[in-house]
Amino acid sequence: MNAFRILVADDHPIFRLGLCSLLGSHPGWEVCGEAVDGQDAVEKCMQLKPDLLLLDICMPILNGVDATRQILKDNPAQRILVLTDLDSERVLRDCLQAGVRGWVLKSDATSEITDAIEALRHNCVFTQRISDLLVGSQSKRSPTGPRVPQLTSREREVLQLLAEGNRSKDVAAILNISVKTAETHRANLMSKLNLHSIAQLVVYAVRNDVINLQLPVASPLPESGNGLPNVTLQSLN
């Protein structure tokens, strides 16, 4: 019998290593590849054609939601299980609309993760905490809430890349478009969201779970002459 082939996409190397070790030890399963960002996940899905993609949502270059849209556009039958530390109702709805068939949290027990993978071979699967979130969101939802601007796939990609600190020329290179086109997307995005600076754009991206800010591991800073640590501020522009 052929092994059940799983592609693991997560940008945290230590977590990814542990996950691959867990999955590789399961009888009948094989980790056929690893992806370090959303674009890498799209490309390796096309190359490796795994039976299941285990996908993190908050990844650089291309987030998991947009990666899902691209993957399912080319292969609607691809099984995708989201594994993340986000329990945002809005992100969950975006994933469902994109075509995700299963969702588990990184804080869930390892047995729940392996059970979810096994179950996804036949059905949709959501762990109890996610099911509770879905049920609760339906009861709280108001039909008269504020209207959120609808962004195109390209605008979402540009939003993430800009919020991650890339300049227009970097965005152009990553998306394989001209700098002028990248600047046009940037201007349209700022206008649609009524934003007036990159700082505001970063705040919007964080509040709407487009990017996930993580504090780096603390390390000693060199001291200045007055005994205080030196701190360098870097512009977001």
C-alpha positions in Angstrom: 0.0 0.0 0.0 1.3 3.5 -0.9 2.1 5.8 2.0 -0.2 8.8 2.7 2.0 11.7 1.6 1.9 14.9 3.6 3.5 18.3 2.8 4.2 20.5 5.9 4.2 24.3 5.4 5.3 26.3 8.5 7.9 29.1 8.7 9.0 28.2 12.2 11.9 25.7 11.8 11.8 24.1 15.3 8.0 23.6 15.2 8.2 22.3 11.6 11.0 19.8 12.6 8.9 18.5 15.5 5.8 18.2 13.4 7.6 16.3 10.7 9.0 14.0 13.3 5.6 13.3 14.7 4.0 12.7 11.3 6.9 10.6 10.0 6.6 8.2 12.9 2.9 7.5 12.2 2.4 4.1 10.4 1.5 4.6 6.7 2.3 8.3 6.6 5.2 10.0 4.8 6.4 13.6 5.0 7.1 14.2 1.3 8.3 17.8 1.6 8.5 21.0 3.7 7.7 24.6 2.8 8.9 27.7 4.6 6.5 30.3 3.3 3.2 30.6 1.5 4.7 30.9 -2.0 6.9 27.9 -1.3 3.8 25.9 -0.3 2.1 26.8 -3.6 5.1 25.7 -5.7 5.8 22.5 -3.8 2.1 21.5 -3.8 2.3 21.7 -7.6 5.6 19.8 -7.8 5.0 17.1 -5.2 1.2 16.7 -5.4 0.8 15.6 -1.8 -2.3 13.7 -0.5 -2.5 16.4 2.3 -1.1 19.9 2.8 -0.7 20.8 6.5 -0.6 24.6 6.3 0.1 27.4 8.8 -1.8 30.6 8.2 0.7 33.3 9.3 3.6 32.9 6.9 5.8 35.4 5.1 5.5 36.4 1.4 2.1 34.8 1.0 -0.2 34.0 3.9 -2.0 30.7 4.2 -5.4 31.9 3.1 -4.1 33.3 -0.2 -1.9 30.3 -0.7 -5.0 28.1 -0.3 -6.8 30.1 -3.0 -4.0 29.6 -5.4 -3.6 25.9 -4.7 -7.3 25.1 -5.0 -7.6 27.1 -8.2 -5.2 24.7 -9.9 -6.3 21.6 -7.9 -9.7 21.8 -6.3 -9.4 18.3 -4.9 -6.3 19.1 -2.8 -6.9 18.3 0.9 -5.7 21.2 3.1 -5.6 21.1 6.9 -4.9 24.4 8.6 -2.7 24.2 11.7 -2.3 27.5 13.5 -2.2 29.4 16.7 -4.9 31.8 15.5 -8.5 31.4 16.7 -9.8 34.5 14.9 -13.4 34.2 13.7 -12.6 36.4 10.6 -9.6 34.3 9.6 -11.7 31.1 10.1 -14.4 32.5 7.8 -11.8 33.5 5.2 -10.3 29.9 5.3 -13.7 28.3 4.9 -14.5 30.6 1.9 -11.1 29.8 0.4 -11.9 26.1 0.5 -10.1 24.8 3.7 -11.7 21.5 4.8 -10.1 21.3 8.2 -8.7 23.4 11.0 -6.8 22.5 14.2 -4.9 24.7 16.7 -1.2 24.3 17.5 -2.2 24.2 21.2 -4.4 21.1 20.6 -3.0 17.8 21.7 -0.9 15.9 19.3 -3.5 13.1 19.3 -6.1 15.6 18.0 -3.8 16.7 15.2 -3.2 13.1 14.0 -6.9 12.3 14.4 -7.7 15.3 12.3 -5.4 14.2 9.5 -6.9 10.8 9.5 -10.4 12.2 9.5 -9.7 14.6 6.7 -9.0 11.8 4.4 -12.8 11.3 4.4 -14.6 14.4 5.8 -14.2 18.0 6.9 -12.8 18.2 10.4 -12.7 20.9 13.1 -11.6 20.4 16.6 -14.0 21.2 19.5 -12.5 24.7 20.2 -13.0 25.6 16.5 -16.5 24.2 16.4 -17.4 26.2 19.5 -16.0 29.3 17.8 -18.1 28.7 14.7 -21.3 28.2 16.7 -20.6 31.2 18.8 -19.9 33.4 15.8 -23.2 32.5 14.2 -25.1 33.6 17.3 -23.2 36.9 17.7 -23.1 38.0 14.0 -25.0 41.2 13.2 -26.4 41.8 9.7 -25.8 45.6 10.2 -22.1 45.5 11.1 -19.6 47.9 9.4 -18.8 47.0 5.8 -15.2 45.8 5.4 -13.6 46.7 2.0 -13.2 43.7 -0.3 -9.6 43.3 -1.5 -8.6 41.3 -4.6 -6.1 38.5 -4.3 -3.4 40.7 -5.7 -4.2 43.5 -3.2 -4.0 41.1 -0.3 -0.6 39.9 -1.5 0.6 43.5 -1.8 -0.8 44.4 1.6 1.0 41.5 3.3 4.3 42.2 1.5 4.2 45.9 2.3 3.2 45.3 6.0 6.2 42.9 6.2 8.5 45.8 5.4 9.1 45.3 1.7 9.5 48.3 -0.6 7.7 48.7 -3.9 10.7 47.3 -5.8 10.8 44.3 -3.5 7.1 43.7 -4.0 7.6 43.9 -7.8 10.4 41.3 -7.7 8.5 38.9 -5.5 5.3 39.1 -7.5 7.1 39.2 -10.8 5.5 42.5 -11.9 6.9 45.9 -12.8 7.7 48.5 -10.1 5.1 50.8 -11.7 2.4 48.1 -11.3 3.5 47.5 -7.7 3.2 51.2 -7.0 -0.2 51.3 -8.6 -1.4 48.4 -6.5 0.0 50.1 -3.4 -1.8 53.4 -4.2 -5.1 51.6 -4.9 -4.8 49.6 -1.7 -4.2 52.7 0.4 -7.1 54.5 -1.2 -9.5 51.6 -0.8 -8.6 51.2 2.9 -8.5 54.9 3.5 -4.9 54.7 4.8 -2.3 57.5 4.5 1.0 55.9 5.6 2.8 52.6 5.7 2.5 52.7 9.5 -1.3 52.8 9.2 -1.1 50.0 6.7 0.9 47.9 9.2 -1.6 48.5 12.0 -4.5 47.5 9.6 -2.6 44.3 8.7 -2.0 43.4 12.3 -5.6 44.1 13.4 -7.0 42.0 10.6 -4.6 39.1 11.1 -2.8 39.6 7.7 0.5 39.5 9.5 1.4 38.3 13.0 3.8 40.4 14.9 6.2 38.3 17.0 8.8 39.7 19.4 12.3 38.5 18.8 14.2 36.5 21.4 15.7 39.0 23.9 19.4 39.5 23.6 21.7 41.9 25.4 22.1 45.3 23.7 25.4 47.2 23.6 25.5 50.0 26.0 26.0 53.6 25.1 28.4 55.9 27.0 25.7 56.8 29.6 25.2 53.1 30.5 21.9 52.8 28.6 21.3 50.3 25.8 21.6 51.7 22.2 18.3 51.4 20.3 18.1 52.0 16.6 14.8 53.0 15.0 14.2 51.9 11.4 11.8 53.7 9.1 8.9 51.7 7.7 8.9 53.6 4.4 
